[in-house]
Amino acid sequence: MTILLPTSTAGSLPKPSWLAEPEKLWSPWKLEGEELVAGKQDALRLAVDDQRQAGITIVGDGEQTRQHFVTTFIEHLSGVDFEKRETVRIRNRYDASVPTVVGAVARPKPVFVEDARYLRAQTDQPIKWTLPGPMTMIDTLYDAHYKSREKLAWEFAKLLNEEARELEAAGVDIIQFDEPAFNVFFDEANDWGIATLEKAAEGLKCETAVHICYGYGIKANTDWKKTLGSEWRQYEQTFPNLQKSKIDIISLECHHSHAPMDLIELIRGKKVMVGAIDVASDTIETPEEVADTLRRALQFVDADKLYPSTNCGMAPLSRRVAQGKLNALGAGAQIVRKEIAA
């Protein structure tokens, strides 16, 4: 049975305090060796149960087995030296010390496929897996080898495609590529970013999604948002080309964002993951607030193409707050389902 308004998260959920330091990105693991492997699986099972109890329809792993949504994938590739670090500006927002591309990049073995199999074994519900998009990957590195953002993006797209095909074979129903860089580098996104994204998704029979947000609720991002004015029209730059792309689902930030809701009209025909939960605030939405965001979105997207979600990942939040927000998302979607049915 196909459920109307299937809910999901944009990706990450907070890790339990026994696995990693809470409310922190790039938090070091508290376990090691076999204990760490078991701990990650326990955390993944907890994340699945938290989603199930909140009535979330499309279940993710909460990114419990990785430290960071981009870096963990890159760590498993050859050609990148994590000891050799350079300071670069990330998404034109903040400086970070990043690893260096020192040679041809390759994927010696699958990165997340075992974890995805483990997730698949935990639930009969549809499952979604998140991967970093090619453009966001290149924005998190210093490139001393290809010396071309575009060339490196195409190389990453090929490696992502290898991974995505194996994730699909492991039973993943939706593969989502995270591309927050699309909200910053508009010319590059349109010139080759969307094309490299399509390369990453090439040949997949499962559904594909691209998640474009304004970032986690960390200070660098919230400070940047304050500079964007009363209307955020970044989506307007890339949506027309994404509408023509082969990607099935487009995920965007809606609740408490200043992105005008009518920009969704630019992707008419696509399925839309509407962010109805603000991840940059500890205030837990009410189900009615979630329902209101979804009702407004329904002016621009057909009900059978609306996927209620969170604005972004919830890794930096406390587990209590994240659980409250998940519950609100599940309950808010249920309110609107009943209204549509009536």
Disulfide bonds with the S-S distance in Angstrom:
none
